[in-house]
Amino acid sequence: MKKTGLIELEEMEFYAYHGHFEEEQIVGNKFLVNISIETDCSKAATSDRLEDALDYVSIYRITKEEMEKKSHLLEHLTGRIIDRIHEEFPQIVHSKVKVSKLNPPMGGRMEKVSITFER
């Protein structure tokens, strides 16, 4: 019987240099990334072998690498992350990537601003 699983990497925190304003690309800011991945977990559930599972350590690595490349827009950054995940793991059925910028420079108090892509 097929076992579709939802793998979630939650509240990954990065300090990075994304933003439209020049100061954001110099000073940087904290970001949170949440990723949900739907995939067939049947083989891993039976074998208990890492090589039969989706390697979520690699998902973290991809996210970290993309967070280290500057972007002006969260949309651009989020798109790069979701595209790379699907390129490296074509067995993914569905994914959701949410990137949040904490304390964005909006001229007033705001906890965060986020963009979410699904594919």
URMOHU-V291787 format. One record per pair of residues at least 12 apart in sequence whose C-alpha atoms are under 7 Angstrom apart, sorted by sequence separation. I is the first residue (numbers start at 0). J is the second residue. D is the distance in Angstrom with one decimal. If there is no record, write none. Layout:
I&J&D / I&J&D
This chain:
15&27&5.3 / 16&28&6.4 / 40&52&6.6 / 99&111&6.1 / 100&112&5.4 / 14&27&6.7 / 15&28&5.7 / 99&112&5.4 / 100&113&6.3 / 14&28&5.6 / 15&29&6.4 / 65&79&6.9 / 99&113&4.1 / 14&29&4.5 / 65&80&6.2 / 81&96&6.4 / 98&113&5.5 / 99&114&6.6 / 13&29&5.8 / 14&30&6.1 / 97&113&6.6 / 98&114&5.6 / 12&29&7.0 / 13&30&5.2 / 97&114&5.6 / 98&115&6.5 / 12&30&5.8 / 13&31&6.4 / 62&80&6.0 / 97&115&4.2 / 12&31&4.7 / 77&96&6.7 / 96&115&5.5 / 97&116&6.6 / 11&31&5.4 / 12&32&6.6 / 95&115&6.9 / 96&116&5.4 / 10&31&5.4 / 11&32&5.1 / 77&98&6.3 / 95&116&5.7 / 96&117&6.5 / 10&32&5.6 / 11&33&6.5 / 95&117&4.4 / 9&32&6.9 / 10&33&5.5 / 94&117&5.6 / 95&118&6.6 / 9&33&4.7 / 94&118&5.4 / 8&33&5.7 / 9&34&6.5 / 93&118&5.7 / 8&34&5.1 / 58&84&6.6 / 7&34&5.6 / 8&35&6.5 / 7&35&4.4 / 6&35&5.7 / 7&36&6.4 / 5&35&6.5 / 6&36&5.1 / 5&36&5.5 / 6&37&6.4 / 5&37&4.6 / 4&37&5.6 / 5&38&6.7 / 3&37&6.8 / 4&38&5.5 / 3&38&5.6 / 4&39&6.0 / 3&39&4.4 / 4&40&5.6 / 2&39&5.8 / 3&40&5.6 / 1&39&6.9 / 2&40&5.4 / 2&41&4.7 / 77&116&6.9 / 1&41&5.5 / 74&114&6.5 / 73&114&6.5 / 15&66&6.4 / 15&67&6.4 / 17&69&5.3 / 18&70&6.4 / 19&71&4.6 / 38&90&6.6 / 16&69&5.7 / 17&70&4.9 / 18&71&4.4 / 19&72&6.4 / 38&91&4.9 / 17&71&5.6 / 18&72&5.8 / 37&91&6.1 / 38&92&5.3 / 17&72&6.9 / 36&91&6.8 / 37&92&5.5 / 37&93&5.1 / 36&93&6.0 / 37&94&6.1 / 36&94&4.5 / 35&94&5.5 / 36&95&6.6 / 35&95&5.1 / 34&95&5.7 / 35&96&6.6 / 34&96&4.6 / 33&96&5.9 / 34&97&6.4 / 33&97&5.1 / 32&97&5.6 / 33&98&6.7 / 32&98&4.6 / 31&98&5.9 / 32&99&6.3 / 30&98&6.9 / 31&99&5.1 / 30&99&5.4 / 31&100&6.7 / 30&100&4.6 / 29&100&6.3 / 30&101&5.8 / 29&101&5.6
